Amino acid sequence: MARHHRDLLFCRRLPGIAIGRLCEKCDGKCVICDSLVNPEKLVHICSECNFGSFQGNCIICNGKGISDAYYCQECAALEKDRDGCPKIINIGTARADLFYEQKKYGFKKPGN
C-alpha cells in the first residue's frame, strides 16, 4: 500500500521481538511491495508500534490483526526486510482531508 501511496510513511525504527500482524483484508500481502506471492520471512516490528492499543493491530491499515505478516521472497532477497520497522505510522493526507471536509459540511456517520 505504501508503495502506491507516496504520502504514507513507514516507522523504520529498529525492529524488536514483536511479530507484525495483518487484518483479513490485508492477509497474505507483503508489507513492503503488496505482492500476494511467496511469503518467506516473518515481519518483526518495534516495541513502540506494538505498545498499548496498537498491540495485535494490522501494520498496514491498523485494523484487527488475524494473521502473521510476512515479507515476500523478492523483498527478502533484496534485503528490504532489514530497513527497519515496516508499520505505517500516518493515515495519509487523502483520509485526513476527507475527515475535515466531512466535519466542515456537517456530515455524520449513519447511526449517530
Residue, then its C-alpha position, 0 to 999 in steps of 0.5 A: m500500500a505504501r508503495h502506491h501511496r507516496d504520502l504514507l510513511f513507514c516507522r523504520r525504527l529498529p525492529g524488536i521481538a514483536i511479530g507484525r500482524l495483518c487484518e483479513k483484508c490485508d492477509g497474505k500481502c507483503v508489507i513492503c511491495d503488496s505482492l500476494v506471492n511467496p511469503e518467506k520471512l516473518v515481519h518483526i516490528c518495534s516495541e513502540c508500534n506494538f505498545g498499548s492499543f496498537q498491540g495485535n493491530c494490522i501494520i498496514c491499515n491498523g485494523k484487527g490483526i488475524s494473521d502473521a505478516y510476512y515479507c515476500q521472497e523478492c523483498a527478502a532477497l533484496e534485503k528490504d526486510r532489514d530497513g527497519c520497522p515496516k508499520i505505517i505510522n500516518i493515515g495519509t493526507a487523502r483520509a485526513d482531508l476527507f475527515y475535515e471536509q466531512k466535519k466542515y459540511g456537517f456530515k455524520k456517520p449513519g447511526n449517530 
